[in-house]
Amino acid sequence: MPVMSDEKSTVDSHPGGEHSRAGTAADLSGQTESHLACEAYERRSKASEPAYIGVAKTLLADDKGLLAVDESPGTCNQRFAVFGIAQSEAARRAYRELILTAPGLVDSIGGVILHDETLHQSTKWGQAFVEVLREAGIVTGVKVDIGAKDLAMHPGEKITEGLDGLRERLNTYFRVGARFAKWRAVITIGHGLPSRASIEANAHALGRYAALCQEAGLVPVVEPEVLMEGHHSLTTCLEVTEQVLLAVFIQLDHQDVRLDGMILKPNMVLAGLDCPQQLSAEEIADVTVDCLRRTVPAAVPGIAFLSGGQPAKLASQRLSTMNRRSRSRLPWALGFSFARAIQQPALEIWRGNDANVLPAQQALLHRARCNRDACRGTYEIASDQQ
């Protein structure tokens, strides 16, 4: 028939003829096989990806933050003494129970950092605190450094210790139920300080700690804190913070730490507590964000600011201002990892009295909610009447 003849003529006269059709079918088959191979590779990659990568993404997800409940017994006792609370293991356990069993804590908190003592404690009805957090949907973390000691040959500067035996301790913490850890380095600003030796020594320790965490299946929270104490200006704090963060990420790279499996816990860029020129929340927000954009790789899933002794409401206001002004253009989440800035009002209400547990928990939850609002950029200090 003419139509069939025309089709045959067209096929035969087309460059390649029937070979072209065969080639097209082969190409489609090859593309399908390639696509299936890619899907299989992605499935294998996801299956083999370390679990801590997912945990790192979870900790600051949904505008939540971290609650630090990791004060040493000595520090906790000092705070208890101010309010006449018994300085004992039993009192510390009761206070931790108040915090960890607060109803609805999970609405604002993605992870809680515990001290070694608290990690092994239980409620008065015998349930391990780790299990309390797991049932609530909150990830358990643990502080693993053993404190800052004097840095040899550098008066006025500190080096954080705790690397000896850390591998074994991390493996134990993982078995107990911890899924992330925290290590704090402290950097002092002063006359001729910090020294390069202090910055490099602390950055190196943070890098080694982070690598050991990931080896054990834990997310490392990396905390290089430039201290607020001093007369220094915001500009000086900015310069030091940039130097410290650059040194830390160089060491993390040297130790082959996966940046998508860690959380950074830095200081905000602030003038020293004794500096006569204190800037506005907007100025602090812009300088801090610009500093982080120059120093923190985009692969890091989240940045959880320490409060560093800032007044609770002021810390929330500064975090909220950062998110309100910059959130849409940042590659990482900006959140919080606060201790006193969330706990202090609850401690002042509780004062060791069981009758005050409920109002103390309400104060704790209020501050946690304020900081979740800050992560959304919606917190306003003028509206915070508690």
C-alpha positions as CSV (number, residue, x, y, z in Angstrom):
1,M,0.0,0.0,0.0
2,P,1.2,3.5,-0.7
3,V,1.4,4.5,2.9
4,M,3.4,1.4,3.8
5,S,5.6,2.1,0.8
6,D,6.1,5.7,1.9
7,E,7.0,4.6,5.5
8,K,9.5,2.1,4.2
9,S,10.9,4.6,1.8
10,T,11.3,7.1,4.6
11,V,13.0,4.7,6.9
12,D,15.3,3.4,4.2
13,S,16.2,6.8,3.0
14,H,16.8,8.2,6.5
15,P,20.5,8.3,7.5
16,G,21.1,5.0,9.4
17,G,17.7,3.5,8.3
18,E,16.8,0.6,10.5
19,H,20.1,0.8,12.3
20,S,19.0,4.2,13.6
21,R,15.9,2.6,15.3
22,A,18.0,-0.1,16.7
23,G,20.4,2.5,18.0
24,T,17.6,4.5,19.6
25,A,16.3,1.4,21.4
26,A,19.8,0.5,22.6
27,D,20.3,4.1,23.8
28,L,17.0,3.9,25.8
29,S,18.0,0.6,27.2
30,G,21.3,1.9,28.2
31,Q,19.8,5.0,29.8
32,T,17.4,2.8,31.8
33,E,20.2,0.6,33.0
34,S,22.2,3.7,33.9
35,H,19.3,5.1,35.9
36,L,18.7,1.9,37.7
37,A,22.4,1.7,38.6
38,C,22.3,5.3,39.9
39,E,19.3,4.4,42.1
40,A,21.0,1.3,43.4
41,Y,24.1,3.3,44.2
42,E,22.1,5.9,46.1
43,R,20.3,3.2,48.1
44,R,23.7,1.7,49.0
45,S,25.1,5.1,49.9
46,K,22.2,5.8,52.2
47,A,22.3,2.4,53.7
48,S,26.1,2.7,54.4
49,E,26.0,6.3,55.5
50,P,26.9,6.6,59.2
51,A,23.9,7.1,61.5
52,Y,25.5,10.1,63.1
53,I,24.9,12.1,59.8
54,G,21.1,11.7,60.4
55,V,21.5,12.6,64.1
56,A,23.4,15.8,63.2
57,K,20.5,16.9,60.9
58,T,18.0,16.1,63.6
59,L,19.4,18.1,66.5
60,L,18.5,21.5,65.3
61,A,15.6,20.5,63.0
62,D,12.2,22.2,63.2
63,D,13.7,25.3,64.8
64,K,14.7,23.4,68.0
65,G,17.9,23.8,69.9
66,L,20.1,22.1,72.5
67,L,19.7,22.3,76.3
68,A,23.0,22.1,78.2
69,V,22.6,20.3,81.5
70,D,26.2,19.4,81.7
71,E,27.6,21.5,84.7
72,S,30.1,19.6,86.7
73,P,29.1,18.7,90.3
74,G,31.4,21.5,91.6
75,T,29.8,24.1,89.3
76,C,26.3,22.9,90.1
77,N,27.0,23.0,93.8
78,Q,28.2,26.6,93.5
79,R,24.9,27.6,91.9
80,F,23.0,25.7,94.6
81,A,24.8,27.5,97.4
82,V,23.5,30.8,96.2
83,F,19.9,29.7,96.9
84,G,20.7,27.6,100.0
85,I,20.1,24.3,98.2
86,A,21.9,21.2,99.6
87,Q,25.1,20.6,97.8
88,S,24.8,16.9,97.3
89,E,24.4,14.2,94.7
90,A,20.8,13.7,95.7
91,A,19.9,17.4,95.2
92,R,21.7,17.4,91.8
93,R,19.7,14.3,90.8
94,A,16.4,15.9,91.8
95,Y,17.2,19.1,89.9
96,R,18.1,17.1,86.8
97,E,14.8,15.2,87.1
98,L,12.9,18.5,87.3
99,I,14.5,19.6,84.0
100,L,14.4,16.3,82.0
101,T,10.8,15.4,82.9
102,A,9.3,18.8,82.1
103,P,6.3,18.0,80.0
104,G,6.5,19.2,76.4
105,L,10.3,19.9,76.5
106,V,10.6,18.1,73.2
107,D,8.6,20.9,71.5
108,S,11.6,23.2,71.7
109,I,14.6,21.0,72.5
110,G,16.1,18.5,70.0
111,G,19.0,17.3,72.3
112,V,20.1,17.6,75.9
113,I,23.8,17.6,76.9
114,L,24.4,15.8,80.2
115,H,27.3,15.5,82.6
116,D,28.7,12.0,83.1
117,E,27.1,11.9,86.6
118,T,23.6,12.7,85.2
119,L,24.0,10.2,82.3
120,H,24.1,7.3,84.8
121,Q,21.3,8.7,87.1
122,S,17.6,7.8,87.2
123,T,14.3,9.3,88.2
124,K,13.0,8.7,91.7
125,W,10.8,6.0,90.3
126,G,13.8,4.2,88.8
127,Q,13.7,5.1,85.1
128,A,17.1,6.0,83.6
129,F,17.3,9.6,82.5
130,V,18.6,8.4,79.1
131,E,15.4,6.4,78.7
132,V,13.2,9.4,79.8
133,L,14.8,11.4,77.0
134,R,14.5,8.6,74.4
135,E,10.8,8.2,75.2
136,A,10.2,11.9,74.8
137,G,11.9,12.0,71.4
138,I,15.0,14.0,72.6
139,V,18.5,13.0,71.7
140,T,20.9,12.4,74.6
141,G,24.4,14.0,74.5
142,V,27.2,14.0,77.0
143,K,30.1,16.4,77.9
144,V,33.3,14.5,77.4
145,D,36.2,17.0,78.2
146,I,37.5,17.1,81.7
147,G,38.0,20.8,81.9
148,A,40.4,23.6,80.9
149,K,43.9,23.5,82.5
150,D,46.7,26.1,82.4
151,L,48.5,26.0,79.1
152,A,52.2,25.5,79.7
153,M,54.5,28.5,79.1
154,H,51.4,30.7,78.4
155,P,50.2,32.5,81.5
156,G,46.5,33.4,81.4
157,E,45.6,30.8,78.8
158,K,44.0,27.4,79.0
159,I,44.0,24.1,77.1
160,T,41.1,21.7,77.4
161,E,42.1,18.2,78.5
162,G,40.4,14.8,78.2
163,L,41.8,13.1,75.1
164,D,43.5,10.3,77.1
165,G,41.2,7.3,77.2
166,L,38.5,9.2,75.2
167,R,38.0,6.5,72.7
168,E,37.0,4.0,75.4
169,R,34.7,6.5,77.1
170,L,33.0,7.4,73.9
171,N,32.3,3.7,73.2
172,T,30.8,3.4,76.7
173,Y,28.7,6.5,76.3
174,F,27.3,5.1,73.0
175,R,26.4,1.8,74.6
176,V,24.6,3.7,77.4
177,G,22.5,5.6,74.9
178,A,24.3,8.9,74.0
179,R,24.3,9.9,70.4
180,F,26.3,13.1,70.5
181,A,29.0,14.7,72.6
182,K,30.4,18.1,73.5
183,W,33.9,19.4,74.0
184,R,34.5,23.0,75.1
185,A,37.7,25.0,74.4
186,V,38.1,28.5,75.9
187,I,40.0,31.3,74.3
188,T,40.9,34.4,76.4
189,I,41.2,37.9,75.0
190,G,43.7,40.2,76.8
191,H,46.9,42.0,76.5
192,G,48.8,40.0,73.8
193,L,46.2,37.3,74.0
194,P,45.2,34.9,72.6
195,S,48.6,33.5,71.5
196,R,48.9,31.5,68.4
197,A,49.9,28.6,70.6
198,S,46.6,28.7,72.5
199,I,44.5,28.9,69.3
200,E,46.4,26.0,67.6
201,A,46.5,23.7,70.6
202,N,42.8,24.1,71.3
203,A,41.9,23.7,67.7
204,H,44.0,20.6,67.4
205,A,42.3,19.1,70.5
206,L,38.9,19.8,69.1
207,G,39.8,18.2,65.8
208,R,41.0,15.0,67.5
209,Y,38.0,14.9,69.7
210,A,35.6,15.3,66.8
211,A,37.3,12.5,64.8
212,L,37.1,10.1,67.8
213,C,33.4,11.0,68.2
214,Q,32.6,10.1,64.7
215,E,34.6,6.9,64.9
216,A,32.4,5.9,67.8
217,G,29.2,6.8,66.0
218,L,28.6,10.1,67.9
219,V,27.9,13.6,66.6
220,P,30.6,16.0,67.9
221,V,29.4,19.3,69.1
222,V,32.5,21.5,68.6
223,E,32.7,24.4,71.0
224,P,35.5,27.0,70.6
225,E,34.4,29.7,73.0
226,V,36.0,33.2,72.9
227,L,35.3,34.4,76.4
228,M,33.2,37.6,77.0
229,E,35.3,38.7,80.0
230,G,37.4,41.7,79.4
231,H,37.5,45.3,78.1
232,H,37.9,44.4,74.4
233,S,35.9,45.8,71.6
234,L,33.5,44.0,69.3
235,T,36.1,44.5,66.5
236,T,38.7,42.6,68.6
237,C,36.3,39.8,69.3
238,L,35.5,39.6,65.6
239,E,39.2,39.3,64.7
240,V,39.8,36.6,67.3
241,T,36.7,34.6,66.6
242,E,37.6,34.5,62.9
243,Q,41.1,33.3,63.6
244,V,39.8,30.6,66.0
245,L,37.1,29.3,63.6
246,L,39.5,29.2,60.7
247,A,42.0,27.2,62.8
248,V,39.3,24.8,64.0
249,F,38.1,24.0,60.5
250,I,41.6,23.4,59.3
251,Q,42.1,20.9,62.1
252,L,38.8,19.2,61.4
253,D,39.9,18.8,57.8
254,H,43.2,17.4,58.9
255,Q,41.4,14.8,61.0
256,D,39.0,13.8,58.2
257,V,36.0,14.9,60.2
258,R,32.8,14.8,58.2
259,L,31.4,18.4,58.4
260,D,27.9,17.2,57.7
261,G,28.1,15.0,60.8
262,M,28.9,17.7,63.4
263,I,27.4,20.8,65.1
264,L,29.4,24.0,65.7
265,K,28.8,25.7,69.1
266,P,30.5,29.2,68.8
267,N,30.2,32.4,70.7
268,M,28.3,35.3,69.3
269,V,30.6,38.2,68.3
270,L,30.3,40.6,71.3
271,A,32.2,43.4,72.9
272,G,33.8,42.4,76.3
273,L,31.6,42.6,79.4
274,D,33.6,45.6,80.6
275,C,33.8,47.4,77.3
276,P,32.0,50.8,77.5
277,Q,30.7,50.5,74.0
278,Q,27.9,47.9,73.7
279,L,26.3,47.6,70.3
280,S,22.7,47.0,69.4
281,A,21.2,43.5,68.6
282,E,21.1,44.4,64.9
283,E,24.8,45.4,64.8
284,I,25.7,42.2,66.7
285,A,23.6,40.1,64.5
286,D,25.1,41.4,61.3
287,V,28.7,41.2,62.4
288,T,28.2,37.6,63.8
289,V,26.5,36.3,60.7
290,D,29.2,37.9,58.4
291,C,31.9,36.3,60.5
292,L,30.3,32.9,60.2
293,R,29.8,33.2,56.5
294,R,33.5,33.8,56.1
295,T,34.6,30.9,58.2
296,V,32.0,28.1,58.5
297,P,31.6,25.7,55.5
298,A,28.2,25.2,54.1
299,A,28.3,21.5,54.7
300,V,27.9,22.0,58.5
301,P,24.2,21.4,59.2
302,G,23.8,23.7,62.1
303,I,25.3,26.3,64.4
304,A,24.1,26.3,68.0
305,F,25.2,29.4,69.9
306,L,26.4,29.3,73.4
307,S,25.0,32.0,75.7
308,G,28.4,32.6,77.5
309,G,26.8,34.3,80.5
310,Q,24.6,36.7,78.5
311,P,21.3,37.7,80.2
312,A,18.7,35.1,79.1
313,K,16.4,37.6,77.3
314,L,19.2,39.4,75.6
315,A,20.7,36.1,74.3
316,S,17.2,35.2,72.8
317,Q,16.8,38.7,71.3
318,R,20.2,38.6,69.6
319,L,19.6,35.1,68.2
320,S,16.1,36.1,67.0
321,T,17.6,39.2,65.2
322,M,20.1,37.1,63.4
323,N,17.4,34.8,62.1
324,R,15.0,37.6,61.2
325,R,17.6,39.4,59.2
326,S,19.6,36.6,57.6
327,R,17.9,33.2,57.9
328,S,16.8,33.0,54.2
329,R,20.3,33.4,52.9
330,L,22.2,31.0,55.2
331,P,23.3,27.5,54.4
332,W,23.1,26.3,58.0
333,A,20.5,26.5,60.7
334,L,21.2,29.1,63.4
335,G,20.1,27.7,66.8
336,F,21.0,27.6,70.5
337,S,22.8,25.5,73.0
338,F,22.0,27.3,76.2
339,A,22.5,26.3,79.8
340,R,21.9,29.2,82.3
341,A,19.9,31.2,79.7
342,I,17.2,28.5,79.9
343,Q,17.8,26.9,83.4
344,Q,18.4,29.9,85.7
345,P,14.7,31.1,86.1
346,A,13.8,27.5,87.0
347,L,16.6,27.2,89.6
348,E,15.6,30.5,91.2
349,I,12.0,29.2,91.6
350,W,12.8,25.6,92.7
351,R,15.3,26.4,95.4
352,G,15.4,22.7,96.4
353,N,11.7,22.6,97.3
354,D,9.6,19.8,95.8
355,A,6.5,22.0,96.1
356,N,8.1,24.3,93.5
357,V,8.7,21.7,90.8
358,L,5.7,22.5,88.6
359,P,6.2,26.3,88.5
360,A,10.0,25.8,88.0
361,Q,9.2,23.5,85.0
362,Q,6.9,26.1,83.6
363,A,9.6,28.7,83.8
364,L,12.0,26.3,82.1
365,L,9.6,25.6,79.3
366,H,8.9,29.3,78.8
367,R,12.5,30.1,78.2
368,A,12.8,27.1,75.9
369,R,9.9,28.3,73.8
370,C,11.3,31.8,73.7
371,N,14.5,30.4,72.1
372,R,12.5,28.3,69.6
373,D,10.8,31.5,68.6
374,A,14.3,33.1,68.3
375,C,15.2,30.4,65.9
376,R,12.2,31.5,63.8
377,G,13.1,35.1,64.1
378,T,9.9,35.9,65.9
379,Y,11.0,36.5,69.5
380,E,10.6,40.0,70.8
381,I,12.1,41.0,74.2
382,A,9.4,43.6,74.7
383,S,6.8,40.9,74.7
384,D,8.6,38.6,77.1
385,Q,7.0,39.5,80.4
386,Q,8.2,36.4,82.4
